[in-house]
Amino acid sequence: MQHFSADSLILRAVDRGDNDKLLTVLTADYGRFYAILKGAHSMRRREAAASEPFTWSNVEYYEKGGVKWIKSANAIETFPGFRYDMEKLFLAAYFCEVAAELSDERQPAGEILPLTLNALHMLHMGKGENRQIKGAFEVRAACIGGFTPELHVCRHCHGTVSGNGYLDVMNGAFVCAGCLQKKEALCPLPEVDELGGRTVLCPLSHGSATALRYVTEAEPKRLFSFRITDQREQEEFSRAAECYLLHHLERGFQSLENLKKLEAMTKKK
């Protein structure tokens, strides 16, 4: 029987039978794995609070028969504000879903763990506009996944990015407005090319392009230290970041769908 302890981010928790919980956790050294907490619904178990989703906990595990079990757990940071704000709750769940997608069992978590923890901290503390936190997380997560976009020069003319243009999502590059107009004048861009790849272009002004480039290059501790004050640029940044991550991961996320439903309901009121 193997015993080990690790600071762990609880990504997900689901009931297993009447009394137990199956947790998905992410650790720096051991990556993402599943662990079972017995008697999780008993009020006498102090580990119950430390095993809630989006909690950063110090956990002692033991492995028996190829299954990991939780022996004890102590919460380090619980982010209690998420439980009283549905938008933040769905965003936190989304960050954790993406972190699970970009991590593996028996492989060190690398940059995705500190990125997720920093995003949760920023969200919990209210340090920044939620859409900017979400967008910064999405772009940096895409970079961690190996899809860093080239945003210094136009993909076609190699001119410096200084004006309006587009994020060529599938090619991970910036295309200036002039080059796109010339290309469309010569041959309209097909929605799907001859290889079956889609053309996805997200409009960017100078400010939103600058914000995207900053996120790809910033030091981890400074990642969220930017502000977009213009409403249009903020919307461009948010749309481009989400589109870029989802297209390259080639999947959707239930928590993101829940967030969009919440936003739609809020707009109707």
Residue pairs with C-beta under 8 A, 6 or more apart in sequence:
1 62
1 63
1 64
2 62
2 63
3 60
3 61
3 62
3 63
3 71
4 30
4 60
4 61
4 62
4 63
5 58
5 59
5 60
5 61
6 27
6 28
6 29
6 30
6 58
6 59
6 61
7 27
7 28
7 56
7 57
7 58
7 59
7 76
8 25
8 26
8 27
8 56
8 57
8 58
8 59
9 25
9 26
9 27
9 54
9 55
9 56
9 96
9 99
9 113
9 116
9 117
10 23
10 24
10 25
10 50
10 51
10 52
10 53
10 54
10 55
10 56
10 57
11 24
11 25
11 26
11 32
11 53
11 96
11 97
11 99
11 100
12 23
12 24
12 53
12 96
12 97
12 100
13 21
13 22
13 23
13 24
13 40
13 51
13 52
13 53
14 21
14 22
15 21
15 22
15 41
16 22
16 36
18 41
19 38
19 39
19 40
19 41
19 42
20 36
20 37
20 38
20 39
20 40
21 36
21 37
21 40
21 41
21 51
22 34
22 35
22 36
23 34
23 35
23 36
23 37
23 51
23 70
24 32
24 33
24 34
24 100
25 32
25 33
25 34
25 35
25 59
26 32
26 99
26 100
26 103
26 109
26 112
26 113
26 116
27 33
27 109
27 113
28 108
28 109
28 113
29 108
29 109
30 105
30 106
30 108
31 103
31 104
31 105
31 106
31 107
31 108
31 109
32 99
32 100
32 103
32 104
32 105
32 109
33 68
33 105
33 106
34 68
35 59
35 61
35 68
35 69
35 70
36 67
36 68
36 69
36 70
37 45
37 47
37 48
37 51
37 69
37 70
37 73
38 69
38 70
39 45
40 47
40 48
40 51
41 48
42 48
46 73
46 74
47 70
47 72
47 73
49 55
49 75
49 78
50 57
50 59
50 73
50 74
50 75
51 57
51 70
51 73
52 78
53 92
53 93
53 96
54 79
54 82
54 92
54 93
54 96
54 120
55 75
55 77
55 78
55 79
56 75
56 76
56 77
56 78
56 79
56 117
56 120
57 73
57 74
57 75
57 76
58 73
58 74
58 76
59 70
59 72
59 73
59 74
60 70
60 71
60 72
60 73
61 68
61 69
61 70
61 71
62 68
62 69
62 71
63 69
77 121
79 92
79 120
79 121
79 123
79 124
81 88
81 124
81 126
82 88
82 89
82 92
82 123
82 124
83 89
86 262
87 130
87 259
87 262
87 263
88 123
88 124
88 130
90 255
90 256
90 258
90 259
90 262
91 123
91 130
91 133
91 134
91 255
91 259
92 120
92 123
93 255
93 258
94 134
94 253
94 255
94 256
94 259
95 116
95 119
95 120
95 123
95 137
96 116
96 255
97 253
97 254
97 255
97 256
98 116
98 137
98 138
98 141
98 245
98 249
98 253
99 112
99 113
99 115
99 116
99 141
101 249
101 251
102 112
102 141
102 144
102 145
103 109
103 110
103 112
103 113
110 144
111 140
111 144
111 220
112 141
112 144
114 220
115 137
115 140
115 141
115 144
115 220
115 223
116 137
118 220
118 223
118 224
119 133
119 136
119 137
119 224
121 127
122 128
122 133
122 224
123 130
123 133
127 224
128 224
128 227
129 227
129 228
129 234
131 234
131 237
131 238
132 224
132 226
132 227
132 228
132 234
132 237
132 238
133 224
134 238
134 241
134 242
135 211
135 215
135 237
135 238
135 240
135 241
135 242
136 215
136 223
136 224
136 226
136 241
138 241
138 242
138 244
138 245
139 149
139 212
139 215
139 216
139 241
139 244
139 245
140 215
140 216
140 223
141 245
142 148
142 149
142 244
142 245
142 248
142 249
143 216
145 248
145 249
147 172
147 244
147 248
148 172
148 216
149 167
149 172
149 173
149 174
149 212
149 216
149 244
150 172
150 173
150 174
151 161
151 167
151 173
151 174
151 209
151 212
151 213
151 216
152 160
152 161
152 174
152 213
153 159
153 160
153 161
153 174
154 161
154 165
154 174
154 175
154 176
154 179
155 168
155 171
155 173
155 174
155 175
155 179
156 175
156 176
156 179
156 183
157 176
157 178
157 179
159 176
161 174
161 176
161 206
161 209
161 210
161 213
162 206
163 176
163 177
163 206
164 176
164 177
164 203
164 204
164 205
164 206
165 174
165 175
165 176
165 177
165 180
165 204
165 209
166 174
166 175
166 177
166 180
166 201
166 202
166 203
166 204
167 173
167 174
167 175
167 201
167 202
167 204
167 209
167 212
167 240
167 243
167 244
168 174
168 175
168 199
168 200
168 201
169 200
169 201
169 202
169 240
169 243
169 244
169 247
169 248
170 197
170 198
170 199
170 200
170 247
172 244
172 248
174 204
174 209
175 201
180 189
180 201
183 189
189 199
189 201
190 199
191 198
191 199
192 198
192 199
193 199
198 247
200 243
200 247
202 236
202 239
202 240
202 243
202 244
203 236
204 212
204 236
204 240
205 230
205 232
205 233
205 236
207 228
207 230
207 233
208 228
208 233
208 234
208 236
208 237
208 240
211 226
211 228
211 233
211 237
212 237
212 240
212 241
214 226
215 223
215 226
215 241
218 225
218 226
228 234
228 237
242 256
246 252
246 253
246 256
